[in-house]
Amino acid sequence: MEKNGVIISGDRPTVMVTNDDGIDAPGLRALVHVLVSSNRFNVLVCAPDSEKSAVSHSVTWRNAVSAKAVEISGATAFAVSGTPADCTSLGISKALFSSIPDLVISGINMGSNCGYHIVYSGTVAGAREAFLNGVPSVSMSYDWAGGRSNVNDFILAAEACLPIISAILVEIKKKTYPQNCFLNIDVPTNVVCHKGYRLTKQGKSVAKMGWRQVTSDSQGGKMLSTMSMEMSSSSNFESDASSAPHDHLLFKREVRGLHVEDGDTDYCSLQEGYITITPLGALSHAESDGQAYFKEWLPGVAEQYSTSAL
């Protein structure tokens, strides 16, 4: 069957792609190209019409979102004026496409998503939204390094992950794929020499951020989706206001360091050269020592700090 110039096969699984870098991002285009070229999948795309990095799981409540058809060879694609979570929600709703995809892939992100950065990630949120609605999903990121990486690395990253994607879809077809988690995949900078797949757990690595006062939006460089700073004054900034109104103060984030924990975690394994496969959920449980502390602390609160005791 042909739809919008794209051949749709009922014998092939359907994969929907979203991201947070925007529908024109090289990571998404590379992933779609590899999926289409494999001739194994029906490919749908429902992605933001502009960059939405680090918007986490924000959604659009009050306003309508627009969806505009976009030409991507071999795929049925729409650019949406919403967040990654909006795009996933719309794409799996049967309001935009006629059927629910077998698998949602969010990525490939420019920059890794490990440790606490997962909380901020729009890429991971795109996959999490599918998971929350019972649709199997994967978030994918490439550990982009300025001066070392190039856009062809996204093709290599997609090809390196194609066996994982195919294996997931086999399990989905057999109805043996777990429904209590989704996968977060990170591909190392030197993807050509990667050491293979490694199952990992989310660690606590995080970029330490600070703020500095500036006089214009272009001062101090641009924060990239890779949690690094681009200092070139010739860059195209999202907003290039020359200065703030006289009664406003301007502040910009800046990276001041990186906290990394040792151990067999996602970030450490990625830096060792592995393609990390990290199962994630949507719950935010505290660690056991926190639970134990508050179990002892809470009963005494009412007695010691009641209104009558103050």
Secondary structure in CASP SS format (residue, H / E / C, confidence):
PFRMAT SS
TARGET T0000
AUTHOR 0000-0000-0000
METHOD secondary structure of the structure
MODEL  1
M C 1.00
E E 1.00
K E 1.00
N C 1.00
G C 1.00
V E 1.00
I E 1.00
I C 1.00
S C 1.00
G C 1.00
D C 1.00
R C 1.00
P C 1.00
T E 1.00
V E 1.00
M E 1.00
V E 1.00
T E 1.00
N C 1.00
D C 1.00
D C 1.00
G C 1.00
I C 1.00
D C 1.00
A C 1.00
P H 1.00
G H 1.00
L H 1.00
R H 1.00
A H 1.00
L H 1.00
V H 1.00
H H 1.00
V H 1.00
L H 1.00
V H 1.00
S H 1.00
S H 1.00
N C 1.00
R C 1.00
F C 1.00
N E 1.00
V E 1.00
L E 1.00
V E 1.00
C E 1.00
A E 1.00
P E 1.00
D C 1.00
S C 1.00
E C 1.00
K C 1.00
S C 1.00
A C 1.00
V C 1.00
S C 1.00
H C 1.00
S C 1.00
V C 1.00
T C 1.00
W C 1.00
R C 1.00
N C 1.00
A C 1.00
V C 1.00
S C 1.00
A E 1.00
K E 1.00
A E 1.00
V E 1.00
E E 1.00
I E 1.00
S C 1.00
G C 1.00
A E 1.00
T E 1.00
A E 1.00
F E 1.00
A E 1.00
V E 1.00
S C 1.00
G C 1.00
T C 1.00
P H 1.00
A H 1.00
D H 1.00
C H 1.00
T H 1.00
S H 1.00
L H 1.00
G H 1.00
I C 1.00
S C 1.00
K C 1.00
A C 1.00
L C 1.00
F C 1.00
S C 1.00
S C 1.00
I C 1.00
P C 1.00
D C 1.00
L E 1.00
V E 1.00
I E 1.00
S E 1.00
G E 1.00
I E 1.00
N E 1.00
M E 1.00
G C 1.00
S C 1.00
N C 1.00
C C 1.00
G C 1.00
Y C 1.00
H H 1.00
I H 1.00
V H 1.00
Y H 1.00
S C 1.00
G H 1.00
T H 1.00
V H 1.00
A H 1.00
G H 1.00
A H 1.00
R H 1.00
E H 1.00
A H 1.00
F H 1.00
L H 1.00
N C 1.00
G C 1.00
V C 1.00
P C 1.00
S E 1.00
V E 1.00
S E 1.00
M E 1.00
S E 1.00
Y E 1.00
D C 1.00
W C 1.00
A C 1.00
G C 1.00
G C 1.00
R C 1.00
S C 1.00
N C 1.00
V C 1.00
N H 1.00
D H 1.00
F H 1.00
I H 1.00
L H 1.00
A H 1.00
A H 1.00
E H 1.00
A H 1.00
C H 1.00
L H 1.00
P H 1.00
I H 1.00
I H 1.00
S H 1.00
A H 1.00
I H 1.00
L H 1.00
V H 1.00
E H 1.00
I H 1.00
K H 1.00
K C 1.00
K C 1.00
T C 1.00
Y C 1.00
P C 1.00
Q C 1.00
N C 1.00
C C 1.00
F E 1.00
L E 1.00
N E 1.00
I E 1.00
D E 1.00
V E 1.00
P C 1.00
T C 1.00
N C 1.00
V H 1.00
V H 1.00
C H 1.00
H C 1.00
K C 1.00
G C 1.00
Y E 1.00
R E 1.00
L E 1.00
T C 1.00
K E 1.00
Q C 1.00
G C 1.00
K C 1.00
S C 1.00
V E 1.00
A E 1.00
K E 1.00
M E 1.00
G E 1.00
W E 1.00
R E 1.00
Q E 1.00
V E 1.00
T C 1.00
S C 1.00
D C 1.00
S C 1.00
Q C 1.00
G C 1.00
G C 1.00
K E 1.00
M E 1.00
L C 1.00
S C 1.00
T C 1.00
M C 1.00
S C 1.00
M E 1.00
E E 1.00
M C 1.00
S C 1.00
S C 1.00
S C 1.00
S C 1.00
N C 1.00
F C 1.00
E C 1.00
S C 1.00
D C 1.00
A C 1.00
S C 1.00
S C 1.00
A C 1.00
P C 1.00
H C 1.00
D C 1.00
H C 1.00
L C 1.00
L E 1.00
F E 1.00
K E 1.00
R E 1.00
E E 1.00
V E 1.00
R E 1.00
G E 1.00
L E 1.00
H E 1.00
V C 1.00
E C 1.00
D C 1.00
G C 1.00
D C 1.00
T E 1.00
D H 1.00
Y H 1.00
C H 1.00
S H 1.00
L H 1.00
Q H 1.00
E C 1.00
G C 1.00
Y C 1.00
I E 1.00
T E 1.00
I E 1.00
T E 1.00
P E 1.00
L E 1.00
G C 1.00
A C 1.00
L C 1.00
S C 1.00
H C 1.00
A C 1.00
E C 1.00
S H 1.00
D H 1.00
G H 1.00
Q H 1.00
A H 1.00
Y H 1.00
F H 1.00
K H 1.00
E H 1.00
W H 1.00
L H 1.00
P H 1.00
G H 1.00
V H 1.00
A H 1.00
E H 1.00
Q H 1.00
Y H 1.00
S C 1.00
T H 1.00
S H 1.00
A H 1.00
L C 1.00
END
